[in-house]
Amino acid sequence: MNGSNLERIKIKVSPDKLKAFISISPSEGGEVITEEDVRKALDHARIKFGIKEEIIPSIVTFSSIEDMLIAEGIPPENGEDAKIRYLVSLGRKELIPKENPDGTVDFREIGFVENVKKGDILAEKIPPTEGKPGTNVYGESIPPKKGRDLRLPKGKNTEISEDGLKLIASISGVPIGSEGNISVSPILEIQRDIDFSTGNIDFVGSVLVKGTIRSHFKVKCENNLEIWEDIENADIEVGGNLIVRRGIYGEYGKKIIVGGNLIARFIRNVEIEVRGDIIVEQGIIDSNVKCGGSIKVTSNKGVISGGNIWALKSIYTSHLGSPYGTRTVVVVGKDPWKSEELDKFIAEREDIRKKLEEINTNIKYIAGYGREDNLPEARRIQLNKLKEIQRLLLEQFNLRDVRIKELNDKMLYLVKEARIQVAGKVYPGVRILIGDESYTIDDELQRVYFICDEGRVEFRSI
């Protein structure tokens, strides 16, 4: 390459060093630029990467060129930013009624509550990537820009996995988004009534309802339930305590089950099972109640009237029964659930006993035909079948008998400590049971308590 040709070829590189451009000025003396001239000019400019070899033969055919792209580098691929993938909806999910197998739709089951269990994954982080380096026209590596990292939205009652990529619930509850973080609350707060806007509630923690549970809805929670207003004709199942600031009233077929204590202003026309104590301000009316502790009606005008009221330990009220003779049965000193189970097994044992008597009669009838080895084939087959049924029934009878004895041993009778106390009036028609002993009120009594003394129910003045 002669000097004049070198002067005619100019190589210009872009500021980012990713592109090189060639310019060739016209020749005054008619010299021809060769491919070798172009390559030497590139080498002189230190252009080593991305040279467009395929266009060099065409370049030399032009008498002049201005800023033709002769080499192009590869830009770096910057890394992708980290991403957070949320696995809980945080209250943003669409509430859709549940479709039943028969094609009908249950508008009381709309998935209002989002439960998470301890150990559930709430969010996952997809880490940022490093990116891919590029190469400029000088053959130099261009480092990529690493993707921006993000922190997991750790809030209260959550923890981050060892690999730093998962946000995990450290307790069971409801996931809550606040100030960019995810927390898990053991309490589900509902700021309104339980109705068609919420549907039925089934929650792994405690529930606070700042309204009323409306008719024919269901609430189930593993811990405590607090209602600021009423419970209307609803099915309730609570693992812990139930607190109702106003009243509970229902209808046939609705049931309230409480694993802890129950506190309410009044109870009317409800079937209730409470494993702990029941404290009511005004009264319990026309209800069937089973209580594993004590029942107390606190108001000096409080009343228990109508239905069956069963408490393991004691019952206290100002008035018991009604001046209209409303049927009222109160029981203390006996475990209501074990007693029911015992009655069930006794009834089953008696049913099996009757079947055994019938089988035994049939066996004796067939045996009356003579020695078993002399019986006709059909009779012998029939006899063997009856004996097998007899054997199975005896097994079932013995199993029931053993269970009955176990229950009798476990039955928790607190007869000596059991007590029913009435600070006001006890009306005729009330039936008192303490343990297995009973007493019916024939005449109105005032300010008395009932105990069982030497196998008899007695009342004494307060």
SULJOVEN-V710587 format. One record per backbone hydrogen bond with DSSP energy under -0.5 kcal/mol. CO is the residue of the C=O (numbers start at 1). NH is the residue of the N-H. E is the energy in kcal/mol with one decimal. If there is no record, write none. Layout:
# SULJOVEN-V710587
co:CO nh:NH e:E
co:CO nh:NH e:E
This chain:
# SULJOVEN-V710587
co:2 nh:6 e:-1.9
co:3 nh:7 e:-2.0
co:4 nh:8 e:-1.3
co:5 nh:9 e:-1.2
co:8 nh:10 e:-0.5
co:8 nh:25 e:-2.1
co:10 nh:23 e:-2.5
co:12 nh:21 e:-3.5
co:14 nh:17 e:-2.2
co:17 nh:137 e:-2.6
co:18 nh:73 e:-3.2
co:19 nh:14 e:-2.8
co:20 nh:70 e:-2.8
co:20 nh:71 e:-1.6
co:21 nh:12 e:-2.8
co:22 nh:68 e:-2.8
co:23 nh:10 e:-2.9
co:24 nh:65 e:-2.2
co:34 nh:38 e:-1.8
co:35 nh:39 e:-2.3
co:36 nh:40 e:-2.4
co:37 nh:41 e:-2.1
co:38 nh:42 e:-2.2
co:39 nh:43 e:-2.5
co:40 nh:44 e:-2.6
co:41 nh:45 e:-1.6
co:42 nh:47 e:-2.7
co:43 nh:46 e:-1.2
co:46 nh:48 e:-0.7
co:50 nh:72 e:-1.9
co:51 nh:53 e:-1.8
co:52 nh:55 e:-1.8
co:52 nh:56 e:-0.6
co:53 nh:56 e:-0.8
co:53 nh:57 e:-0.6
co:55 nh:59 e:-1.8
co:56 nh:60 e:-1.3
co:58 nh:61 e:-1.1
co:59 nh:62 e:-1.8
co:65 nh:24 e:-2.4
co:68 nh:22 e:-3.2
co:70 nh:52 e:-3.1
co:71 nh:20 e:-2.7
co:73 nh:75 e:-0.6
co:74 nh:135 e:-2.0
co:76 nh:78 e:-0.8
co:77 nh:132 e:-2.7
co:80 nh:129 e:-1.8
co:83 nh:85 e:-0.5
co:83 nh:126 e:-3.2
co:84 nh:86 e:-0.7
co:85 nh:124 e:-2.5
co:89 nh:92 e:-1.1
co:94 nh:96 e:-0.7
co:98 nh:100 e:-0.5
co:98 nh:106 e:-3.3
co:100 nh:103 e:-2.3
co:104 nh:100 e:-3.2
co:105 nh:107 e:-0.8
co:106 nh:98 e:-1.3
co:106 nh:109 e:-1.3
co:108 nh:110 e:-0.6
co:108 nh:200 e:-4.9
co:109 nh:98 e:-1.9
co:110 nh:96 e:-0.7
co:113 nh:115 e:-0.7
co:114 nh:175 e:-0.7
co:116 nh:173 e:-2.4
co:117 nh:120 e:-2.5
co:120 nh:122 e:-0.5
co:120 nh:169 e:-2.6
co:122 nh:87 e:-2.8
co:122 nh:88 e:-0.6
co:123 nh:167 e:-2.8
co:124 nh:85 e:-3.4
co:124 nh:126 e:-0.5
co:125 nh:127 e:-0.8
co:126 nh:83 e:-2.1
co:129 nh:147 e:-2.4
co:130 nh:79 e:-0.5
co:132 nh:77 e:-2.9
co:134 nh:142 e:-3.2
co:135 nh:74 e:-2.4
co:136 nh:139 e:-2.3
co:137 nh:48 e:-2.5
co:137 nh:49 e:-2.3
co:140 nh:136 e:-2.5
co:141 nh:143 e:-0.6
co:142 nh:134 e:-2.7
co:144 nh:146 e:-0.6
co:145 nh:79 e:-2.9
co:148 nh:82 e:-3.2
co:152 nh:154 e:-2.6
co:153 nh:182 e:-3.3
co:155 nh:158 e:-0.9
co:156 nh:184 e:-2.2
co:157 nh:170 e:-2.2
co:157 nh:171 e:-0.7
co:159 nh:168 e:-3.5
co:161 nh:164 e:-1.9
co:165 nh:125 e:-3.0
co:166 nh:161 e:-2.5
co:166 nh:168 e:-0.6
co:167 nh:122 e:-3.4
co:167 nh:123 e:-1.1
co:168 nh:159 e:-2.6
co:169 nh:119 e:-3.0
co:173 nh:116 e:-2.4
co:174 nh:185 e:-2.6
co:176 nh:178 e:-0.5
co:176 nh:183 e:-3.0
co:178 nh:181 e:-1.9
co:181 nh:178 e:-2.4
co:181 nh:183 e:-0.5
co:182 nh:155 e:-1.5
co:183 nh:176 e:-3.0
co:185 nh:174 e:-2.6
co:186 nh:206 e:-3.1
co:187 nh:189 e:-0.7
co:188 nh:190 e:-0.5
co:188 nh:208 e:-3.0
co:189 nh:191 e:-0.6
co:190 nh:210 e:-2.9
co:193 nh:195 e:-0.9
co:194 nh:214 e:-2.2
co:195 nh:198 e:-1.4
co:195 nh:199 e:-3.3
co:198 nh:112 e:-0.5
co:201 nh:220 e:-2.6
co:203 nh:222 e:-1.4
co:205 nh:223 e:-2.3
co:206 nh:188 e:-3.2
co:207 nh:226 e:-2.5
co:208 nh:190 e:-3.1
co:208 nh:210 e:-0.6
co:209 nh:211 e:-0.8
co:209 nh:228 e:-2.6
co:211 nh:229 e:-1.8
co:212 nh:194 e:-2.6
co:212 nh:214 e:-0.9
co:213 nh:232 e:-2.8
co:214 nh:217 e:-1.5
co:217 nh:235 e:-1.6
co:218 nh:201 e:-2.6
co:219 nh:237 e:-2.3
co:220 nh:203 e:-2.7
co:221 nh:239 e:-2.0
co:223 nh:240 e:-3.2
co:224 nh:207 e:-2.7
co:225 nh:243 e:-2.7
co:226 nh:209 e:-3.0
co:227 nh:245 e:-2.8
co:229 nh:246 e:-1.8
co:230 nh:213 e:-2.4
co:231 nh:233 e:-0.6
co:231 nh:249 e:-2.3
co:233 nh:216 e:-2.1
co:234 nh:236 e:-0.5
co:235 nh:219 e:-2.2
co:236 nh:257 e:-2.7
co:237 nh:221 e:-2.3
co:238 nh:259 e:-2.6
co:240 nh:260 e:-2.6
co:241 nh:225 e:-2.7
co:242 nh:263 e:-2.7
co:243 nh:227 e:-3.1
co:243 nh:245 e:-0.5
co:246 nh:265 e:-2.9
co:246 nh:266 e:-0.8
co:247 nh:231 e:-2.1
co:248 nh:268 e:-2.6
co:249 nh:233 e:-3.0
co:251 nh:254 e:-1.8
co:254 nh:271 e:-0.7
co:255 nh:236 e:-2.2
co:256 nh:273 e:-2.7
co:257 nh:238 e:-3.0
co:258 nh:275 e:-2.4
co:260 nh:276 e:-2.4
co:261 nh:242 e:-2.8
co:262 nh:279 e:-2.9
co:263 nh:244 e:-2.9
co:264 nh:281 e:-1.6
co:265 nh:282 e:-3.7
co:265 nh:283 e:-0.7
co:266 nh:248 e:-2.4
co:267 nh:285 e:-3.0
co:268 nh:250 e:-1.7
co:270 nh:272 e:-0.6
co:270 nh:288 e:-1.8
co:271 nh:256 e:-2.4
co:272 nh:290 e:-2.3
co:273 nh:258 e:-3.1
co:274 nh:292 e:-2.8
co:276 nh:293 e:-1.2
co:277 nh:262 e:-2.6
co:278 nh:296 e:-2.6
co:279 nh:264 e:-1.9
co:280 nh:298 e:-2.5
co:281 nh:299 e:-2.3
co:282 nh:303 e:-1.5
co:283 nh:267 e:-2.5
co:284 nh:305 e:-2.3
co:285 nh:269 e:-2.7
co:287 nh:289 e:-0.6
co:287 nh:308 e:-0.6
co:288 nh:272 e:-2.7
co:289 nh:310 e:-2.6
co:290 nh:274 e:-3.1
co:291 nh:312 e:-1.9
co:293 nh:313 e:-2.7
co:294 nh:278 e:-2.7
co:295 nh:316 e:-2.5
co:296 nh:280 e:-2.8
co:296 nh:298 e:-0.6
co:299 nh:302 e:-1.8
co:302 nh:319 e:-1.5
co:303 nh:284 e:-2.3
co:304 nh:321 e:-3.3
co:305 nh:286 e:-3.0
co:306 nh:287 e:-1.1
co:307 nh:309 e:-0.5
co:307 nh:329 e:-2.4
co:308 nh:289 e:-3.0
co:308 nh:310 e:-0.6
co:309 nh:331 e:-2.9
co:310 nh:291 e:-2.6
co:311 nh:333 e:-0.5
co:312 nh:333 e:-1.4
co:313 nh:419 e:-1.1
co:314 nh:295 e:-2.5
co:315 nh:421 e:-3.0
co:316 nh:297 e:-2.6
co:317 nh:423 e:-2.1
co:318 nh:424 e:-2.2
co:319 nh:304 e:-2.1
co:320 nh:427 e:-2.5
co:322 nh:325 e:-2.0
co:327 nh:307 e:-1.2
co:328 nh:431 e:-2.8
co:329 nh:309 e:-3.4
co:330 nh:433 e:-2.5
co:331 nh:311 e:-3.2
co:332 nh:435 e:-2.7
co:333 nh:414 e:-0.8
co:335 nh:339 e:-2.0
co:336 nh:340 e:-1.6
co:337 nh:341 e:-2.2
co:338 nh:342 e:-2.6
co:339 nh:343 e:-2.4
co:340 nh:344 e:-2.1
co:341 nh:345 e:-2.2
co:342 nh:346 e:-2.3
co:343 nh:347 e:-2.2
co:344 nh:348 e:-2.1
co:345 nh:349 e:-2.6
co:346 nh:350 e:-2.1
co:347 nh:351 e:-2.0
co:348 nh:352 e:-2.3
co:349 nh:353 e:-2.3
co:350 nh:354 e:-1.9
co:351 nh:355 e:-1.7
co:352 nh:356 e:-2.4
co:353 nh:357 e:-2.2
co:354 nh:358 e:-1.8
co:355 nh:359 e:-2.3
co:356 nh:360 e:-2.9
co:357 nh:361 e:-2.0
co:358 nh:362 e:-1.9
co:359 nh:363 e:-2.4
co:360 nh:364 e:-2.4
co:361 nh:365 e:-1.9
co:362 nh:366 e:-2.2
co:363 nh:367 e:-2.6
co:364 nh:368 e:-1.2
co:366 nh:369 e:-1.9
co:367 nh:370 e:-1.7
co:371 nh:374 e:-1.4
co:371 nh:375 e:-0.5
co:372 nh:375 e:-1.2
co:376 nh:380 e:-2.6
co:377 nh:381 e:-2.3
co:378 nh:382 e:-2.2
co:379 nh:383 e:-2.6
co:380 nh:384 e:-2.2
co:381 nh:385 e:-2.0
co:382 nh:386 e:-2.1
co:383 nh:387 e:-2.3
co:384 nh:388 e:-1.9
co:385 nh:389 e:-2.3
co:386 nh:390 e:-2.5
co:387 nh:391 e:-2.4
co:388 nh:392 e:-2.2
co:389 nh:393 e:-2.6
co:390 nh:394 e:-2.3
co:391 nh:395 e:-1.9
co:392 nh:396 e:-2.2
co:393 nh:397 e:-2.8
co:394 nh:398 e:-2.6
co:395 nh:399 e:-2.3
co:396 nh:400 e:-2.2
co:397 nh:401 e:-2.3
co:398 nh:402 e:-2.5
co:399 nh:403 e:-2.2
co:400 nh:404 e:-2.5
co:401 nh:405 e:-2.0
co:402 nh:406 e:-2.3
co:403 nh:407 e:-2.7
co:404 nh:408 e:-2.4
co:405 nh:409 e:-1.9
co:406 nh:410 e:-2.1
co:407 nh:411 e:-2.2
co:411 nh:413 e:-1.2
co:412 nh:414 e:-0.6
co:414 nh:418 e:-2.5
co:415 nh:452 e:-0.6
co:419 nh:315 e:-2.1
co:420 nh:450 e:-3.0
co:421 nh:317 e:-2.1
co:422 nh:448 e:-1.3
co:424 nh:447 e:-2.9
co:425 nh:320 e:-2.8
co:426 nh:445 e:-2.4
co:427 nh:430 e:-1.3
co:429 nh:328 e:-0.8
co:430 nh:432 e:-0.5
co:430 nh:441 e:-3.1
co:431 nh:330 e:-2.6
co:432 nh:439 e:-2.5
co:433 nh:332 e:-2.2
co:434 nh:437 e:-1.9
co:437 nh:434 e:-2.6
co:439 nh:432 e:-3.9
co:440 nh:442 e:-0.6
co:441 nh:429 e:-2.7
co:445 nh:426 e:-2.8
co:447 nh:462 e:-2.3
co:448 nh:422 e:-3.1
co:449 nh:460 e:-2.5
co:450 nh:420 e:-1.7
co:451 nh:453 e:-0.6
co:451 nh:458 e:-2.9
co:453 nh:456 e:-1.0
co:456 nh:453 e:-3.0
co:458 nh:451 e:-2.5
co:460 nh:449 e:-2.4
